[in-house]
Amino acid sequence: MKSSMKFAALALVVTATLASPAFAALKEGTQAPDFSAPAYLAGKPFTFKLADALKQGPVVVYFFPAAHTAGCNVEAHLFSEAIDKFKAQHATVIGVTAGNITELADFSKETEHCGGKFPVAADDGAKIAKEYDAMLLLRPGWSNRTSYVIAPSGKITHVYSDLSPKKHVAETLNAVKALEK
């Protein structure tokens, strides 16, 4: 009897953890940690530098668990579909992941994912995710699904964490548009 109650309690905790959104510790108004990372755009390698991107306008840094996984495929595709709206606001979008980094070149060019429209960066060892407090608790070494909007000043102006990929584009696009007001 006691073991079945312990199991039920454990199952309830696990279910609540999986169902609830992850919360990023970096808050609005915080200076975003600067980083550079190996990245791919349309399959071509380059080094992404946050400081350089901020000189062009706001930057959306979205962390995702791993390339070629169901939710990450959806999220990348949604960002790809909306990339012209971000560009109209002079915003740069960069996806960052520590998962399946050997697959990022293909992921960056595949039409059903990034479609060559925005870069994705490899976060080897999840160093960047740790600085942004965007770690996936249930899968050590992988980032969770957290999106940051960073103003050209380097300050974080919006944070959105949710394991569901469906609202990250709308959340970050609205936050980028709010910077213009």
Secondary structure, 3 states (H helix, E strand, C coil): CHHHHHHHHHHHHHHHHHHCCCCCCCCCCCECCCCEEEEEECCEEEEEEHHHHHCCCCEEEEECCECCCHHHHHHHHHHHHHHHHHHHCCCEEEEEECECHHHHHHHHHCCCCCCCCCCEEECHHHHHHHHCCCECCCCCCCECCEEEEECCCCEEEEEEECCCCCCHHHHHHHHHHHHCC
